[in-house]
Amino acid sequence: MKRLTVLIVLLICIVSLWGQSIIIEGKQVIVAKSSNPELSCTPVKITKSMKITEVEGNCKGFWIQKGSITVHKFTNLTDPIGTVLKPGIYYVYPYVKKGEKLADVKVTIETAVKAT
């Protein structure tokens, strides 16, 4: 019984390290041509390297900020797949499609497991 309990705990630890995923969501709204667009994103702090595994949204691409510095710019939703983000605080903001006033993006990141 003790051996089984240790095995279960070990398996839970491995699964939690292997499959951790986080979603970062961002939005941009064009209010009027004369004003700056409204950007919104709840920042996500990651403590270990993670990679982008999925991107969804109504946008023509997006950019990623680490703190206040833009670290990546993408003009579509497929090129970012596999991009690794190092520890830090991240924001994502979508580019608005021509003729639209609203854009959103949802980026899924997962723990980047190093091959041995």
ZADOLUM-300653 format. One record per atom (N, C-alpha, C, CB): residue number from 1; atom name; x, y, z. Coordinates in nm, 2 decimals, decimal comma. Glycine has a CB too. Layout:
ZADOLUM-300653
<node NUM "CA" <X Y Z>>
...
END
This chain:
ZADOLUM-300653
<node 1 "N" <0,08 -0,12 0,00>>
<node 1 "CA" <0,00 0,00 0,00>>
<node 1 "C" <0,09 0,13 0,00>>
<node 1 "CB" <-0,09 0,00 0,12>>
<node 2 "N" <0,19 0,13 0,08>>
<node 2 "CA" <0,28 0,24 0,09>>
<node 2 "C" <0,35 0,27 -0,04>>
<node 2 "CB" <0,39 0,22 0,20>>
<node 3 "N" <0,39 0,16 -0,11>>
<node 3 "CA" <0,46 0,17 -0,24>>
<node 3 "C" <0,36 0,23 -0,34>>
<node 3 "CB" <0,50 0,03 -0,29>>
<node 4 "N" <0,24 0,19 -0,34>>
<node 4 "CA" <0,13 0,24 -0,43>>
<node 4 "C" <0,11 0,39 -0,41>>
<node 4 "CB" <0,00 0,16 -0,42>>
<node 5 "N" <0,11 0,43 -0,28>>
<node 5 "CA" <0,09 0,57 -0,25>>
<node 5 "C" <0,20 0,65 -0,30>>
<node 5 "CB" <0,07 0,59 -0,10>>
<node 6 "N" <0,33 0,61 -0,28>>
<node 6 "CA" <0,45 0,68 -0,33>>
<node 6 "C" <0,44 0,69 -0,48>>
<node 6 "CB" <0,57 0,61 -0,29>>
<node 7 "N" <0,40 0,58 -0,55>>
<node 7 "CA" <0,39 0,58 -0,70>>
<node 7 "C" <0,29 0,68 -0,75>>
<node 7 "CB" <0,36 0,44 -0,74>>
<node 8 "N" <0,17 0,69 -0,68>>
<node 8 "CA" <0,07 0,78 -0,72>>
<node 8 "C" <0,12 0,92 -0,70>>
<node 8 "CB" <-0,06 0,75 -0,64>>
<node 9 "N" <0,18 0,95 -0,59>>
<node 9 "CA" <0,23 1,09 -0,56>>
<node 9 "C" <0,33 1,13 -0,67>>
<node 9 "CB" <0,29 1,10 -0,42>>
<node 10 "N" <0,42 1,04 -0,70>>
<node 10 "CA" <0,53 1,06 -0,80>>
<node 10 "C" <0,46 1,08 -0,94>>
<node 10 "CB" <0,62 0,94 -0,81>>
<node 11 "N" <0,36 1,01 -0,97>>
<node 11 "CA" <0,29 1,02 -1,10>>
<node 11 "C" <0,22 1,16 -1,11>>
<node 11 "CB" <0,19 0,91 -1,12>>
<node 12 "N" <0,16 1,20 -1,00>>
<node 12 "CA" <0,09 1,33 -1,00>>
<node 12 "C" <0,19 1,44 -1,02>>
<node 12 "CB" <0,02 1,35 -0,86>>
<node 13 "N" <0,31 1,43 -0,95>>
<node 13 "CA" <0,41 1,53 -0,97>>
<node 13 "C" <0,46 1,54 -1,11>>
<node 13 "CB" <0,53 1,50 -0,87>>
<node 14 "N" <0,48 1,43 -1,17>>
<node 14 "CA" <0,53 1,42 -1,31>>
<node 14 "C" <0,43 1,48 -1,40>>
<node 14 "CB" <0,56 1,28 -1,36>>
<node 15 "N" <0,30 1,45 -1,39>>
<node 15 "CA" <0,19 1,50 -1,47>>
<node 15 "C" <0,18 1,65 -1,45>>
<node 15 "CB" <0,06 1,43 -1,44>>
<node 16 "N" <0,19 1,70 -1,33>>
<node 16 "CA" <0,17 1,84 -1,31>>
<node 16 "C" <0,29 1,92 -1,37>>
<node 16 "CB" <0,16 1,87 -1,16>>
<node 17 "N" <0,41 1,86 -1,37>>
<node 17 "CA" <0,52 1,93 -1,43>>
<node 17 "C" <0,52 1,92 -1,58>>
<node 17 "CB" <0,65 1,87 -1,38>>
<node 18 "N" <0,47 1,81 -1,63>>
<node 18 "CA" <0,47 1,79 -1,78>>
<node 18 "C" <0,36 1,87 -1,85>>
<node 18 "CB" <0,45 1,64 -1,80>>
<node 19 "N" <0,24 1,87 -1,79>>
<node 19 "CA" <0,12 1,92 -1,86>>
<node 19 "C" <0,07 2,06 -1,81>>
<node 19 "CB" <0,02 1,83 -1,85>>
<node 20 "N" <0,15 2,14 -1,75>>
<node 20 "CA" <0,10 2,27 -1,70>>
<node 20 "C" <0,08 2,36 -1,82>>
<node 20 "CB" <0,19 2,33 -1,60>>
<node 21 "N" <-0,04 2,42 -1,83>>
<node 21 "CA" <-0,07 2,51 -1,93>>
<node 21 "C" <-0,13 2,64 -1,87>>
<node 21 "CB" <-0,16 2,45 -2,04>>
<node 22 "N" <-0,11 2,75 -1,94>>
<node 22 "CA" <-0,16 2,88 -1,90>>
<node 22 "C" <-0,21 2,95 -2,02>>
<node 22 "CB" <-0,04 2,97 -1,83>>
<node 23 "N" <-0,32 3,02 -2,00>>
<node 23 "CA" <-0,38 3,10 -2,11>>
<node 23 "C" <-0,36 3,25 -2,09>>
<node 23 "CB" <-0,53 3,07 -2,13>>
<node 24 "N" <-0,31 3,32 -2,19>>
<node 24 "CA" <-0,30 3,47 -2,18>>
<node 24 "C" <-0,39 3,52 -2,28>>
<node 24 "CB" <-0,14 3,51 -2,21>>
<node 25 "N" <-0,48 3,62 -2,24>>
<node 25 "CA" <-0,57 3,68 -2,33>>
<node 25 "C" <-0,55 3,83 -2,34>>
<node 25 "CB" <-0,72 3,64 -2,29>>
<node 26 "N" <-0,57 3,88 -2,46>>
<node 26 "CA" <-0,55 4,02 -2,48>>
<node 26 "C" <-0,66 4,07 -2,58>>
<node 26 "CB" <-0,42 4,06 -2,54>>
<node 27 "N" <-0,69 4,20 -2,57>>
<node 27 "CA" <-0,79 4,27 -2,65>>
<node 27 "C" <-0,75 4,41 -2,69>>
<node 27 "CB" <-0,93 4,27 -2,57>>
<node 28 "N" <-0,79 4,45 -2,81>>
<node 28 "CA" <-0,77 4,59 -2,85>>
<node 28 "C" <-0,90 4,64 -2,91>>
<node 28 "CB" <-0,65 4,59 -2,96>>
<node 29 "N" <-0,94 4,76 -2,87>>
<node 29 "CA" <-1,06 4,82 -2,92>>
<node 29 "C" <-1,02 4,96 -2,97>>
<node 29 "CB" <-1,16 4,83 -2,80>>
<node 30 "N" <-1,07 4,99 -3,10>>
<node 30 "CA" <-1,05 5,12 -3,16>>
<node 30 "C" <-1,17 5,20 -3,12>>
<node 30 "CB" <-1,03 5,11 -3,32>>
<node 31 "N" <-1,16 5,30 -3,04>>
<node 31 "CA" <-1,27 5,38 -3,00>>
<node 31 "C" <-1,30 5,49 -3,10>>
<node 31 "CB" <-1,24 5,45 -2,86>>
<node 32 "N" <-1,21 5,57 -3,14>>
<node 32 "CA" <-1,23 5,67 -3,25>>
<node 32 "C" <-1,09 5,69 -3,32>>
<node 32 "CB" <-1,28 5,80 -3,18>>
<node 33 "N" <-1,10 5,74 -3,44>>
<node 33 "CA" <-0,98 5,75 -3,52>>
<node 33 "C" <-0,88 5,85 -3,45>>
<node 33 "CB" <-1,01 5,80 -3,66>>
<node 34 "N" <-0,93 5,95 -3,38>>
<node 34 "CA" <-0,84 6,05 -3,32>>
<node 34 "C" <-0,77 6,00 -3,19>>
<node 34 "CB" <-0,91 6,18 -3,30>>
<node 35 "N" <-0,82 5,90 -3,13>>
<node 35 "CA" <-0,77 5,86 -3,00>>
<node 35 "C" <-0,69 5,73 -3,01>>
<node 35 "CB" <-0,88 5,84 -2,89>>
<node 36 "N" <-0,61 5,70 -2,91>>
<node 36 "CA" <-0,53 5,58 -2,90>>
<node 36 "C" <-0,63 5,46 -2,88>>
<node 36 "CB" <-0,42 5,59 -2,79>>
<node 37 "N" <-0,59 5,35 -2,93>>
<node 37 "CA" <-0,68 5,23 -2,91>>
<node 37 "C" <-0,67 5,19 -2,76>>
<node 37 "CB" <-0,63 5,11 -3,00>>
<node 38 "N" <-0,77 5,12 -2,71>>
<node 38 "CA" <-0,77 5,07 -2,58>>
<node 38 "C" <-0,72 4,93 -2,58>>
<node 38 "CB" <-0,92 5,07 -2,52>>
<node 39 "N" <-0,61 4,90 -2,50>>
<node 39 "CA" <-0,55 4,77 -2,49>>
<node 39 "C" <-0,59 4,71 -2,35>>
<node 39 "CB" <-0,40 4,78 -2,51>>
<node 40 "N" <-0,61 4,58 -2,35>>
<node 40 "CA" <-0,64 4,52 -2,22>>
<node 40 "C" <-0,58 4,38 -2,22>>
<node 40 "CB" <-0,79 4,52 -2,19>>
<node 41 "N" <-0,52 4,34 -2,11>>
<node 41 "CA" <-0,46 4,21 -2,09>>
<node 41 "C" <-0,43 4,19 -1,95>>
<node 41 "CB" <-0,33 4,18 -2,18>>
<node 42 "N" <-0,47 4,08 -1,89>>
<node 42 "CA" <-0,43 4,05 -1,75>>
<node 42 "C" <-0,29 3,99 -1,76>>
<node 42 "CB" <-0,53 3,96 -1,68>>
<node 43 "N" <-0,19 4,05 -1,70>>
<node 43 "CA" <-0,05 3,99 -1,71>>
<node 43 "C" <-0,04 3,85 -1,65>>
<node 43 "CB" <0,05 4,09 -1,65>>
<node 44 "N" <0,05 3,78 -1,71>>
<node 44 "CA" <0,07 3,64 -1,66>>
<node 44 "C" <0,22 3,63 -1,62>>
<node 44 "CB" <0,03 3,53 -1,76>>
<node 45 "N" <0,25 3,59 -1,50>>
<node 45 "CA" <0,39 3,57 -1,46>>
<node 45 "C" <0,42 3,42 -1,47>>
<node 45 "CB" <0,41 3,62 -1,31>>
<node 46 "N" <0,53 3,39 -1,54>>
<node 46 "CA" <0,58 3,25 -1,55>>
<node 46 "C" <0,71 3,24 -1,48>>
<node 46 "CB" <0,58 3,20 -1,70>>
<node 47 "N" <0,73 3,14 -1,41>>
<node 47 "CA" <0,86 3,12 -1,34>>
<node 47 "C" <0,96 3,02 -1,40>>
<node 47 "CB" <0,83 3,07 -1,20>>
<node 48 "N" <0,91 2,96 -1,51>>
<node 48 "CA" <1,00 2,87 -1,59>>
<node 48 "C" <0,97 2,89 -1,73>>
<node 48 "CB" <0,98 2,72 -1,54>>
<node 49 "N" <1,06 2,84 -1,82>>
<node 49 "CA" <1,04 2,86 -1,96>>
<node 49 "C" <0,92 2,78 -2,01>>
<node 49 "CB" <1,16 2,81 -2,04>>
<node 50 "N" <0,84 2,84 -2,09>>
<node 50 "CA" <0,71 2,78 -2,14>>
<node 50 "C" <0,71 2,81 -2,29>>
<node 50 "CB" <0,59 2,83 -2,07>>
<node 51 "N" <0,64 2,72 -2,37>>
<node 51 "CA" <0,63 2,75 -2,51>>
<node 51 "C" <0,49 2,76 -2,55>>
<node 51 "CB" <0,70 2,63 -2,59>>
<node 52 "N" <0,47 2,84 -2,66>>
<node 52 "CA" <0,33 2,86 -2,72>>
<node 52 "C" <0,29 2,74 -2,79>>
<node 52 "CB" <0,33 2,99 -2,81>>
<node 53 "N" <0,17 2,69 -2,75>>
<node 53 "CA" <0,12 2,56 -2,82>>
<node 53 "C" <-0,01 2,59 -2,90>>
<node 53 "CB" <0,09 2,46 -2,71>>
<node 54 "N" <-0,07 2,70 -2,87>>
<node 54 "CA" <-0,20 2,72 -2,94>>
<node 54 "C" <-0,23 2,87 -2,94>>
<node 54 "CB" <-0,32 2,64 -2,88>>
<node 55 "N" <-0,28 2,92 -3,05>>
<node 55 "CA" <-0,32 3,06 -3,06>>
<node 55 "C" <-0,46 3,07 -3,13>>
<node 55 "CB" <-0,22 3,15 -3,13>>
<node 56 "N" <-0,55 3,14 -3,07>>
<node 56 "CA" <-0,69 3,16 -3,13>>
<node 56 "C" <-0,72 3,31 -3,12>>
<node 56 "CB" <-0,79 3,08 -3,05>>
<node 57 "N" <-0,80 3,36 -3,21>>
<node 57 "CA" <-0,85 3,49 -3,20>>
<node 57 "C" <-0,90 3,55 -3,33>>
<node 57 "CB" <-0,74 3,58 -3,15>>
<node 58 "N" <-0,96 3,67 -3,31>>
<node 58 "CA" <-1,02 3,75 -3,42>>
<node 58 "C" <-0,92 3,86 -3,44>>
<node 58 "CB" <-1,16 3,80 -3,40>>
<node 59 "N" <-0,81 3,84 -3,51>>
<node 59 "CA" <-0,71 3,94 -3,52>>
<node 59 "C" <-0,62 3,90 -3,64>>
<node 59 "CB" <-0,62 3,95 -3,40>>
<node 60 "N" <-0,53 4,00 -3,68>>
<node 60 "CA" <-0,44 3,97 -3,79>>
<node 60 "C" <-0,30 3,95 -3,74>>
<node 60 "CB" <-0,44 4,08 -3,89>>
<node 61 "N" <-0,29 3,89 -3,62>>
<node 61 "CA" <-0,16 3,87 -3,56>>
<node 61 "C" <-0,16 3,94 -3,42>>
<node 61 "CB" <-0,04 3,92 -3,64>>
<node 62 "N" <-0,05 3,93 -3,35>>
<node 62 "CA" <-0,04 3,99 -3,22>>
<node 62 "C" <0,10 4,02 -3,18>>
<node 62 "CB" <-0,11 3,90 -3,12>>
<node 63 "N" <0,12 4,09 -3,07>>
<node 63 "CA" <0,26 4,11 -3,02>>
<node 63 "C" <0,26 4,07 -2,87>>
<node 63 "CB" <0,30 4,25 -3,04>>
<node 64 "N" <0,38 4,03 -2,83>>
<node 64 "CA" <0,40 3,99 -2,69>>
<node 64 "C" <0,49 4,09 -2,62>>
<node 64 "CB" <0,45 3,84 -2,68>>
<node 65 "N" <0,45 4,13 -2,50>>
<node 65 "CA" <0,54 4,22 -2,42>>
<node 65 "C" <0,58 4,14 -2,30>>
<node 65 "CB" <0,47 4,35 -2,39>>
<node 66 "N" <0,71 4,16 -2,27>>
<node 66 "CA" <0,76 4,11 -2,14>>
<node 66 "C" <0,79 4,24 -2,06>>
<node 66 "CB" <0,90 4,02 -2,16>>
<node 67 "N" <0,70 4,26 -1,96>>
<node 67 "CA" <0,70 4,39 -1,89>>
<node 67 "C" <0,65 4,49 -1,99>>
<node 67 "CB" <0,84 4,42 -1,83>>
<node 68 "N" <0,74 4,59 -2,01>>
<node 68 "CA" <0,70 4,70 -2,10>>
<node 68 "C" <0,77 4,69 -2,24>>
<node 68 "CB" <0,73 4,84 -2,04>>
<node 69 "N" <0,85 4,58 -2,26>>
<node 69 "CA" <0,93 4,57 -2,38>>
<node 69 "C" <0,86 4,46 -2,47>>
<node 69 "CB" <1,07 4,52 -2,34>>
<node 70 "N" <0,85 4,50 -2,60>>
<node 70 "CA" <0,79 4,41 -2,70>>
<node 70 "C" <0,90 4,31 -2,73>>
<node 70 "CB" <0,74 4,49 -2,83>>
<node 71 "N" <0,87 4,18 -2,71>>
<node 71 "CA" <0,97 4,07 -2,74>>
<node 71 "C" <0,94 3,99 -2,86>>
<node 71 "CB" <0,98 3,98 -2,62>>
<node 72 "N" <0,82 3,99 -2,91>>
<node 72 "CA" <0,78 3,92 -3,03>>
<node 72 "C" <0,67 3,99 -3,10>>
<node 72 "CB" <0,74 3,77 -2,99>>
<node 73 "N" <0,67 3,98 -3,23>>
<node 73 "CA" <0,56 4,03 -3,32>>
<node 73 "C" <0,53 3,92 -3,42>>
<node 73 "CB" <0,60 4,17 -3,39>>
<node 74 "N" <0,40 3,89 -3,43>>
<node 74 "CA" <0,35 3,79 -3,53>>
<node 74 "C" <0,24 3,85 -3,61>>
<node 74 "CB" <0,31 3,66 -3,45>>
<node 75 "N" <0,25 3,82 -3,74>>
<node 75 "CA" <0,15 3,87 -3,84>>
<node 75 "C" <0,04 3,77 -3,87>>
<node 75 "CB" <0,21 3,92 -3,96>>
<node 76 "N" <0,05 3,65 -3,80>>
<node 76 "CA" <-0,06 3,55 -3,82>>
<node 76 "C" <-0,06 3,47 -3,69>>
<node 76 "CB" <-0,02 3,45 -3,94>>
<node 77 "N" <-0,15 3,37 -3,69>>
<node 77 "CA" <-0,17 3,29 -3,57>>
<node 77 "C" <-0,10 3,15 -3,57>>
<node 77 "CB" <-0,32 3,27 -3,54>>
<node 78 "N" <-0,02 3,12 -3,67>>
<node 78 "CA" <0,05 2,99 -3,68>>
<node 78 "C" <0,20 3,00 -3,65>>
<node 78 "CB" <0,03 2,93 -3,82>>
<node 79 "N" <0,26 3,11 -3,69>>
<node 79 "CA" <0,40 3,13 -3,67>>
<node 79 "C" <0,45 3,12 -3,53>>
<node 79 "CB" <0,45 3,26 -3,73>>
<node 80 "N" <0,37 3,17 -3,43>>
<node 80 "CA" <0,41 3,17 -3,29>>
<node 80 "C" <0,42 3,03 -3,23>>
<node 80 "CB" <0,32 3,25 -3,21>>
<node 81 "N" <0,36 2,93 -3,29>>
<node 81 "CA" <0,36 2,80 -3,23>>
<node 81 "C" <0,50 2,75 -3,21>>
<node 81 "CB" <0,27 2,70 -3,31>>
<node 82 "N" <0,54 2,71 -3,09>>
<node 82 "CA" <0,67 2,66 -3,06>>
<node 82 "C" <0,76 2,77 -3,00>>
<node 82 "CB" <0,73 2,61 -3,18>>
<node 83 "N" <0,72 2,89 -3,01>>
<node 83 "CA" <0,80 3,00 -2,95>>
<node 83 "C" <0,81 2,98 -2,80>>
<node 83 "CB" <0,74 3,14 -2,98>>
<node 84 "N" <0,93 2,99 -2,75>>
<node 84 "CA" <0,96 2,97 -2,60>>
<node 84 "C" <0,97 3,11 -2,54>>
<node 84 "CB" <1,09 2,89 -2,58>>
<node 85 "N" <0,89 3,12 -2,43>>
<node 85 "CA" <0,90 3,24 -2,34>>
<node 85 "C" <0,97 3,20 -2,21>>
<node 85 "CB" <0,75 3,29 -2,31>>
<node 86 "N" <1,07 3,29 -2,18>>
<node 86 "CA" <1,15 3,27 -2,06>>
<node 86 "C" <1,08 3,32 -1,94>>
<node 86 "CB" <1,29 3,33 -2,07>>
<node 87 "N" <1,12 3,29 -1,82>>
<node 87 "CA" <1,05 3,35 -1,70>>
<node 87 "C" <1,04 3,50 -1,71>>
<node 87 "CB" <1,12 3,31 -1,58>>
<node 88 "N" <0,92 3,55 -1,66>>
<node 88 "CA" <0,89 3,69 -1,66>>
<node 88 "C" <0,74 3,71 -1,66>>
<node 88 "CB" <0,95 3,76 -1,78>>
<node 89 "N" <0,71 3,84 -1,67>>
<node 89 "CA" <0,57 3,88 -1,67>>
<node 89 "C" <0,53 3,92 -1,82>>
<node 89 "CB" <0,54 4,00 -1,57>>
<node 90 "N" <0,43 3,86 -1,87>>
<node 90 "CA" <0,39 3,87 -2,01>>
<node 90 "C" <0,25 3,93 -2,03>>
<node 90 "CB" <0,41 3,74 -2,08>>
<node 91 "N" <0,24 4,00 -2,15>>
<node 91 "CA" <0,11 4,05 -2,19>>
<node 91 "C" <0,10 4,02 -2,34>>
<node 91 "CB" <0,11 4,21 -2,17>>
<node 92 "N" <-0,02 4,00 -2,39>>
<node 92 "CA" <-0,04 3,98 -2,54>>
<node 92 "C" <-0,14 4,08 -2,58>>
<node 92 "CB" <-0,08 3,83 -2,57>>
<node 93 "N" <-0,12 4,14 -2,70>>
<node 93 "CA" <-0,21 4,23 -2,76>>
<node 93 "C" <-0,23 4,20 -2,91>>
<node 93 "CB" <-0,16 4,38 -2,74>>
<node 94 "N" <-0,35 4,20 -2,96>>
<node 94 "CA" <-0,38 4,16 -3,10>>
<node 94 "C" <-0,37 4,29 -3,19>>
<node 94 "CB" <-0,52 4,10 -3,11>>
<node 95 "N" <-0,34 4,26 -3,32>>
<node 95 "CA" <-0,35 4,36 -3,42>>
<node 95 "C" <-0,49 4,36 -3,47>>
<node 95 "CB" <-0,24 4,34 -3,53>>
<node 96 "N" <-0,56 4,47 -3,49>>
<node 96 "CA" <-0,69 4,48 -3,54>>
<node 96 "C" <-0,69 4,46 -3,69>>
<node 96 "CB" <-0,76 4,62 -3,50>>
<node 97 "N" <-0,78 4,38 -3,75>>
<node 97 "CA" <-0,80 4,37 -3,89>>
<node 97 "C" <-0,85 4,50 -3,95>>
<node 97 "CB" <-0,89 4,25 -3,92>>
<node 98 "N" <-0,81 4,52 -4,08>>
<node 98 "CA" <-0,85 4,64 -4,15>>
<node 98 "C" <-1,01 4,64 -4,15>>
<node 98 "CB" <-0,79 4,64 -4,29>>
<node 99 "N" <-1,06 4,76 -4,12>>
<node 99 "CA" <-1,21 4,78 -4,12>>
<node 99 "C" <-1,28 4,73 -4,00>>
<node 99 "CB" <-1,26 4,70 -4,24>>
<node 100 "N" <-1,20 4,67 -3,90>>
<node 100 "CA" <-1,26 4,63 -3,78>>
<node 100 "C" <-1,23 4,73 -3,67>>
<node 100 "CB" <-1,21 4,49 -3,74>>
<node 101 "N" <-1,30 4,72 -3,56>>
<node 101 "CA" <-1,28 4,80 -3,44>>
<node 101 "C" <-1,24 4,73 -3,32>>
<node 101 "CB" <-1,40 4,89 -3,41>>
<node 102 "N" <-1,24 4,59 -3,33>>
<node 102 "CA" <-1,22 4,51 -3,21>>
<node 102 "C" <-1,13 4,39 -3,25>>
<node 102 "CB" <-1,35 4,46 -3,14>>
<node 103 "N" <-1,04 4,35 -3,17>>
<node 103 "CA" <-0,96 4,23 -3,19>>
<node 103 "C" <-0,93 4,16 -3,06>>
<node 103 "CB" <-0,83 4,26 -3,27>>
<node 104 "N" <-0,92 4,03 -3,06>>
<node 104 "CA" <-0,89 3,96 -2,94>>
<node 104 "C" <-0,80 3,84 -2,98>>
<node 104 "CB" <-1,02 3,91 -2,87>>
<node 105 "N" <-0,72 3,80 -2,88>>
<node 105 "CA" <-0,63 3,69 -2,90>>
<node 105 "C" <-0,62 3,61 -2,77>>
<node 105 "CB" <-0,49 3,74 -2,94>>
<node 106 "N" <-0,61 3,48 -2,78>>
<node 106 "CA" <-0,59 3,39 -2,67>>
<node 106 "C" <-0,47 3,30 -2,70>>
<node 106 "CB" <-0,73 3,30 -2,65>>
<node 107 "N" <-0,37 3,31 -2,62>>
<node 107 "CA" <-0,25 3,23 -2,64>>
<node 107 "C" <-0,23 3,13 -2,53>>
<node 107 "CB" <-0,12 3,33 -2,64>>
<node 108 "N" <-0,21 3,00 -2,56>>
<node 108 "CA" <-0,19 2,90 -2,47>>
<node 108 "C" <-0,04 2,87 -2,46>>
<node 108 "CB" <-0,28 2,77 -2,50>>
<node 109 "N" <0,01 2,87 -2,34>>
<node 109 "CA" <0,15 2,83 -2,33>>
<node 109 "C" <0,16 2,71 -2,23>>
<node 109 "CB" <0,24 2,95 -2,27>>
<node 110 "N" <0,26 2,62 -2,26>>
<node 110 "CA" <0,28 2,51 -2,17>>
<node 110 "C" <0,43 2,49 -2,13>>
<node 110 "CB" <0,23 2,38 -2,25>>
<node 111 "N" <0,45 2,42 -2,03>>
<node 111 "CA" <0,58 2,40 -1,98>>
<node 111 "C" <0,67 2,35 -2,09>>
<node 111 "CB" <0,58 2,31 -1,86>>
<node 112 "N" <0,78 2,41 -2,11>>
<node 112 "CA" <0,88 2,37 -2,22>>
<node 112 "C" <0,97 2,26 -2,15>>
<node 112 "CB" <0,96 2,49 -2,27>>
<node 113 "N" <0,95 2,14 -2,19>>
<node 113 "CA" <1,02 2,03 -2,13>>
<node 113 "C" <1,15 2,01 -2,22>>
<node 113 "CB" <0,94 1,90 -2,13>>
<node 114 "N" <1,26 2,02 -2,15>>
<node 114 "CA" <1,39 2,00 -2,23>>
<node 114 "C" <1,42 1,85 -2,25>>
<node 114 "CB" <1,51 2,06 -2,15>>
<node 115 "N" <1,46 1,82 -2,37>>
<node 115 "CA" <1,49 1,68 -2,40>>
<node 115 "C" <1,62 1,64 -2,34>>
<node 115 "CB" <1,50 1,66 -2,56>>
<node 116 "N" <1,64 1,52 -2,29>>
<node 116 "CA" <1,76 1,48 -2,23>>
<node 116 "C" <1,85 1,40 -2,32>>
<node 116 "CB" <1,73 1,39 -2,10>>
END
